[in-house]
Amino acid sequence: MTVSSARPGRTPRDPAPDAPDAAPAPAPAAAAVPAAAGLPQPCAASYRRLGELLPALRVHRGPPRTGNGWLTGTDLVARPEALRELIDHDARQAVARYGRPLRPDVAAGFGLHRLTWAVALLFTLPWFLERRVPLLTPGDVSARRRTGELTARPGAFRCLSDDPAAGLPGARPATDGPALAAGLRTALADFLTPVLAAFRPEVRRSPRTLWAMATDATVEGLWYVGRLLGEEERARSELTALLTPEPAACPGGAPSTPRPSVAPFTPGVGFCPARPDAPARPGAPTRPGAPACPDTAVPERARASCCLVYTVRPGAMCGGCPRVTRG
């Protein structure tokens, strides 16, 4: 499956987000790989397709930008004032949307959800469409929340060994699909670890809860875009395989061997069986304009974390919220 064969699909309904005092420094950035005329440009087609499907989220391939509302990933994980600037933007948006201010921890949770939703697609969409995984660090990315833009600096990437790009500088071939999926989990976790550590004092949640929030944002982002592509079922299937450490069947009746752990992500994606008579689409994949939808009917997915939208809309509990599904 390549980007050129992706099909535009229907547009779904609307969505939906504790550390040391000093955030850890980001991991060293992978060296940028210069583009060569006539050679494949890994991930470029996926980012271009994302902008076509979702104009509110545009990705520019290039170095991080600063000024005029741009915040680099390095700043977000190393400078608390930069993180506060991002959170304050979401707090102001919430007042306009809900007509009331958010609790500081809720504003931070919304900011984390929206940032993670978008950034995770830098990794998951190229994997879904091209079977390529960029090895980005916070130092390779910048975001401008008020316009919904991101930058991603081209660099090293993982791909399958038979990929035409496997011979490019920076390519790190994987032996097969499961190995590439493991590389995706590792790359995304390496990126998010310092981001979650920086957010933790603001969100005031445990690391386990922060990774549950990150898992929800990762799943919802690709699920949503998969729907826009007309490939929702494949998105659900591949997300399930990516994040569910179920035993793999062995030939000849031998004992099952568990798949590699998906840690630090929360295991499982929580998809519910399709019901043709189900109303609306509560718990459906969400875009990054708000937290998860506040419907209360039968959900399509049980979330791993609470989006906290009930704190500004009392009684509007999401159908797939763990506060509902786990009692």
N, C-alpha and C positions, 0 to 999 in steps of 0.2 A: 504494500500500500504506500503510495507516494502522495505528495501534496497535489500533484496534477490530477489525481484521480478522486480527490475529495469532492463530495457533492454538497452544494449548499442546501440547507433544509429549512424547516419551519422554525420560527422564532418562538421560544418558550415564554412562559410568564415570568413575572418579576421575582428577585430574591429578597436574598439576604444581603465573629469575629471571634519570679522572686529571685532575685539575682544579687551578685555582689554590687556594691555601690558603684564601682567602675566597671563598665561593660568590657569584656575581653576584646583585645585587638583582633581584627579579622585575619583570616588565614592569608598567606601570601597569594597574590593573584597569579593565575597561570599566565605565562607569557603570551602576548597577543600574536596571532598567526597572520602574517600579511596575506591579503588576497592576491591571487594570481589570475591573470586574464585567461578566460576559457576553462578554468577549473571549477568544479562544484563549490558552492558556497553553503556549507552545512548550516542548517537551521534558518537560512534567510527566507526560503519559500514558506516555511511554517509561520514565521513572524509576519510576513506579508499577508498570508491568508488570514491570520488573526485580525489584522487591521481591516481587512475587507468584511469579515464577518461581524466584527465588533469595533466600529469606529471609535467608541469611547475608550478603547484600550489599544494604543498604537505603540509599536516597538521600533526603535531606531537602532540599527547595528552601528556601534561606534563606541568611543570612550565615554566615560561618565561626564555628565554636564553639571555645572554649578551656576548659581545665580538665577534670577528671574523665576523663582519658585522651584528650581531643581534641587533635590537633596540626594547626595551620593549614598550608596550603601555603607561606605566607610564612615561617613558622618553619622548615619543613623545608629551604628553599633558602637561608636566611640565618643560621640558628643551628645550628652543628654539634651542640650538645647535644641539640636536638630530634630531629635525624636519628639520633643515637645511641640515643635513647629508642625510636624505631621499630625500629631494627635489633636492639636488645637484646630487644625483644618476640619477634621472629622467632627469635632465638638460643635463647631459653628454650623456645619451642614445639618447636624442633628437638630439643632434649635429650629432651623428653617423647616425641616421635614416633620418633626414631631411637636413643635410648638412649646418645647420645654427643654431645659438644659439636662445633660446627661451627668450621672455620677462620674467622677474622674476615672475610676477603674473601668467603667462601661465605655467611655469615650476611647480609652486606650485599647480595649478589646475590639471595638469597631475598627479602629485604625489598624490593628494587627490583622484582623480578618481581611480587610480590603487590600492591604499590602501583600499578604501571603497569597490570597486568591490570584492576584495578578502575577506576582513573581513566580509562583509555582508553574504557571503556564509557560514561562520561558524554558522550563525543563520538560514538562510533560507533553506539550503539544508537538515539539520536534520528535520526541519518542513515539508518539501516537501516529504521526503522519509520515515521518522519514526514517524511523528507527535510528535516530541520532540523539545523543544526550550532551548538551553543552556543559562544560566543567567550569561554571561561573562561580565567582566568589563575590561577597558584598562589594569588594573593590572594583568589580567589573560592571556594576549596575548603578543606575540612578533613576529617580522617580520624580515626576511632577504631578502631584495629586490633583491640582485644580484643572488640569487638562487631560488627565488619564494617560499620560505618556510614560514610557520607560525607555531606557537605553540599555543595550547589552553589548559588551565588547567581545568581538569574535576571538576565540582562543582555542584551547584544546577541547576535544570532544570525543565521546565514545560512539562507536558504531559497530555494526556486524562485520565480520571478517570478509564477507563477499560484497560489501558496499563499495560502489565505485569511488567513494571518498576515502576508503581505508588506507590509501597510499599517500594521502595529503599530509603535509606537516601538521603535527598536533593531533593526528588521529590515533585513537587507542582502541584497536579492534577487540570485540568481545567474541567468544567462541560460539554463542548461541543466544536465543531470545531470553531465556532465564538469566543468563549472565549479564545481558544488557539491562534487564529490569533491575537486577541487583545494583548495577552501576548507577541507574537512575535514582534509586532510593539513597544510595550513598552520597551522590552529588547533591541532591536536594537537602538531605539532612546536614551535610557539611555547610551548605549555604545558610540554612535556617538556624543552626545552633547558636551563633553569635547574635542573630536577630532576636530570637526568643529570649536570650539572656538579657539583652538590652531592654526589651519590653517588660520583663518580669516585675521590676519594681513599680511600674505604672499600672499593669493589669492586676497585680497582686493575686496571682494564681500560682499553683505549684507547677513544677516542670512537667509532671504528668498531664495536667490539664492543658498547659500550653501546647504540648505535642498533640493532644486531642483536637484542640482548636486548629492547629496547622494541618492535621489530617483531614478535618472537615473542609477546610478551604481548598486543599489540594484536590480532593474528590469532587467537590462542587464545581470548581473551575473547569476541569476537563469534561465533566459530565455535561455542563452547560454548553460548552463549545462543541462537544460531540453532537448535541442536539441540533445546534445551528448547522453543522455539517451534514445532517441527515444520517448520522452514524451513532445514535444514542445507544443502541444495544451493544455495539462493539465497544463503545466507551465504558459502559457498565461492566462488560465481560473482562476487559483488559484491566480496569481499575481493581476489579475483584481479584484477579490473578496477581496483580502487583502488590496488594496490601493484605492478602489473606494467607497466613502461613498454614494452609491445610496440608495433610499428608498427601504425598504423591503416590499414585498407584505403582506397584512394582510387578513385573511379569512373574509368572510361575507361582503365584501365591506367597511370595516372600514378604516379610514384614514391611509395612510402609515406612518410607523415609520422610521425615518432615522437611518441608521447604525451609530455606534460610529464614531466620527471624526478620521481621519487618521493623524491628525496633530501630530508632526511637518512636516511629510512627505508631499510632494506636492500631492494633490488628483488626482487620475486617473493615468493610465499607458500609455495612448496614442496609444494603438494598433490600427492599421488600418485594415479594412476588407481585407481578403485575395483576391488577384487577380491572377487567373491562368495564365494570359498573362503578368504579371509584369516581367520586366527584372531583371537580376542579383539577388539581395536581398538587395538593399540599405536600410540602417537604421536597418539592421538585428542585432541580439544580438551580443555583442562583448566580446572578451576575453581581458585579461589585458595586452596586449603587446603594445597597442597604444591607442589614443583616438578613438572616433567613426569614422566609415568609411566615407570617403569624397565623396561618390557618390551623384549624383544630381537627379537621377530618382525618381519615385514614392516610398516613404518610406514605410516600414512595421510598423513603430512606429514614432509618433511625440514626440520628446524629451521635457523634461521640462526645460532643460538648454542647453546652447551652450558649446560644447566641446573645442572650441577655436582652432581647428586644422587649420582653415582658416588663422590664424596669421602666420603660417609657410608654408602653401600652399595656397597662395592667389588664390581665384576663386574656390577652392575645397570645396564648402559648402555642408554639409551633407543634404540629401533630407529631413530628419526629424528634422532639426535644427529649433528652435523657430524663428530664424531670417528669415527663409524661410516660415514656416507654419503660422506665425503670421504677416507676412509682414514686 
